[in-house]
């Protein structure tokens, strides 16, 4: 695909959901986002993400640009409490989620191996465990639950440090 065509389609995919949402017009947002979804599905079917990493990247680009336009449209519709805008945007972002999962699947198998966990003589693995525990702790508000959760993840972090230590 040529660069000018890609640029025009990218701008179109961003502007289709943004303009009606900026004007707070849900029926127009629905129609233009369905037109954008048809364009995205055409690229999604043309470049099937499960056929290879290059197709997955191309499919992720177009579906990602469209999802960005949907998110920007929801952002512009925020003053009117855009629950329906967000529901439509979430449903129409499903091709992006599928495409990004295929790209991540191909990248994770190449990036994650035992040598990356041994970086820093086990400190990196401990840090990953502690960050996961901190993120999990954000969903609790009871002090006693947090004490148990944080102490458990701290102990798991120390165990992973000792396991991956050389």
N, C-alpha and C positions, 0 to 999 in steps of 0.2 A: 504494500500500500504506500502511496506517495505521501510525503509530508504535508503538502497543502490540504489534501483530502482529510488526513488525520486531524489537522488543526481545525478545519471547518466542522467536522463531525464532533470533535471534542467540545468546541464552543457551543455547538447546538445542543449537545447532551447536557451541558451545564445550564444553559439558559432555558431549556424547555420547562423544567419544574420551578425554576427560580422566579421568573416573571409573574406567573399567576399567584404564586405564594406571596410575593412582595405586594401584590394588589389585594390580598386576602380574598381571593376568589377560588373557593374549593372546587366547584364544577370544572372550571377551566384548568385548575391544577390536575384534576383527575384525568381529563382528556389529554392534556399535553404530556403528563407523565406516562400515560399508556402509549402514546406515540413514541416517546423516548424508550419505553420498555420494549416496544416492537423493534426498534433499531438495535438495542442492546441484545435482544434475543437473536436477532439475525447474526450479529457478530459472535454471539455465544455458540450458535449452531455451526457457523462457518469455521470458527476456530475452537473445536471441542477441547476443553481443558484436559481431559483424560487421555488425549492422544499423544501428548508429549509436553515437555517443559516449555518449549517455545510457544506452542499454542496456548498453554495455560497462562503465560505471561501476557500475550496479546489479549486474550479474553479478560484477564484481570485488569488490564489497562482500561479497556472500554467500559467494563462493568463498574470499575472503580471511579472513573470520571462521572459516570451517571449517578452513582451513589453519593459522590461528593455534591453534585447538583441537587439531589434530593435532600441531603442534610442541610445545604445552604438554604434551600426553600423552606425547610422546617424552621431554621433559624430566623429567617425573615418573617415568618408567620407567628413568631413567639408572642407578640402583643395580644393576639386573640386566643391564646391557649389552644395550640394546634394539635389536639389529640387525634383528630381524623387525618390531618396532614401527616403526622408521625406514623400512624397505622399504615397508611398507603405506602409511605416511604420504606417502612420496614419490610413490608411484603414484597415490594419491588426491588429490594436490595438482595434478595435471595440468590440471584445469579452471581453477584459479587462474592457472597460468602462461599459459594461452591467453588468459584475460580480461585479465591485466595487460599482455600484449603488445599487444593491441588498443588499450588505453588509452594505452600509451606511444607506439604508432605515431601516434595522433592528436595527442598532445601534442608529440612531438619535431618534427614538421613545422612546428608553429606556433612553437616556441621557438627552434629552431636555424636561424639564418640568418647571413649574413656579418657583420651588425652586432654580433651577440653575441660573435663571435670578435675583433672589433676593440676590444672593451672594454679600457681600460687601455693603448691605443696598442700593442697586440701582446703585452703582458706576460701577459694572460690566456691567449692561445693557447699561449705558451711554457710557462706553468704547467701547462696541461692535458697537454702532451706530456711534461713532466718527471714529472708524477704517474703517467701511464701507464707510463713507464719504471721508476719506483720500484715500482709494483705488479708489473710483469713481473720485476723483479729479485728479488722475494721468493721466487721459485720456483727460483732458482739458488743454489748454495752454493760453487761453485768461484770462487776469487779472480779467475782470468784471464777466466772467462766474464763475471763482474760488471764488470770493468774495460772490456771491449769493449762490453757492453750499456749501461752508464751513460755512457760517453763518446759512444757513438752517439746515445743519446737526448738528451744535452746538446747535441750538434751539431745534431740535428733541432730541438730547442727554440730554438736561436739562429736557425736558418734560418726557422722559423715566425715568430719575433719580427720578423725583418727583412722577411719577406713582408707581414705585417699591419701593420707600422709605417706611420703616416701621414706 
